[in-house]
Amino acid sequence: MMQRKITFYLLARALLLGGFLLGLGNAARAADFTLTDSTGKIHKLSQYKGKWVLVNFWATWCPPCLAEIPDLNDLHEDKKSNVAVFGIALQYANPKQVIDFAEGLMVSYPIVLGNPKIASQIGPVDGLPTTYLYNPHGKLVAHQLGPITKEAVVEFIRGADKSANK
């Protein structure tokens, strides 16, 4: 658990201090993505201007993915954090299984039934979980391969907000 916090923290510090984006080259990929959640609602990145947007790729068979769901729920429900969370399920055989699974875990954020085309709008998914974070201006500012915590995301956002106010 400490390793996860350190990894996201180090990424956060690198981004804030040097604008380094972990070799992604995706900073220009601030294009407006479109996601349709499991209820049929369409979400566009541009609809969330003024909010942080966290996109998390996960799978029902992935233990680290499941371990981070409570923190993602907390982020999504915490109005102070100003974060909209989206979970994109990958590598599933049955959409109903994903939806039932998410409901069973009381996931409060929108779940998207993902595929390679949907993932390509966001960025590479080299393993699960993979998380992308967009700032309130719609710019991709962080990418994490591996699990994250609410604490690490909130700390990153605090640091980014302090840096922007200088």
Stockholm file with secondary structure:
# STOCKHOLM 1.0

chainA/1-166         MMQRKITFYLLARALLLGGFLLGLGNAARAADFTLTDSTGKIHKLSQYKGKWVLVNFWATWCPPCLAEIPDLNDLHEDKKSNVAVFGIALQYANPKQVIDFAEGLMVSYPIVLGNPKIASQIGPVDGLPTTYLYNPHGKLVAHQLGPITKEAVVEFIRGADKSANK
#=GR chainA/1-166 SS CHHHHHHHHHHHHHHHHHCCCTTCCCTTCCCCCEEEBTTSCEEEGGGGTTSEEEEEEECTTCHHHHHHHHHHHHHHHCGGGTEEEEEEECSCSCHHHHHHHHHHTTCCSCEEECCHHHHHHHCCCCSSSEEEEECTTSCEEEEEESCCCHHHHHHHHHHHHHHHTC
#=GC SS_cons         CHHHHHHHHHHHHHHHHHCCCTTCCCTTCCCCCEEEBTTSCEEEGGGGTTSEEEEEEECTTCHHHHHHHHHHHHHHHCGGGTEEEEEEECSCSCHHHHHHHHHHTTCCSCEEECCHHHHHHHCCCCSSSEEEEECTTSCEEEEEESCCCHHHHHHHHHHHHHHHTC
//
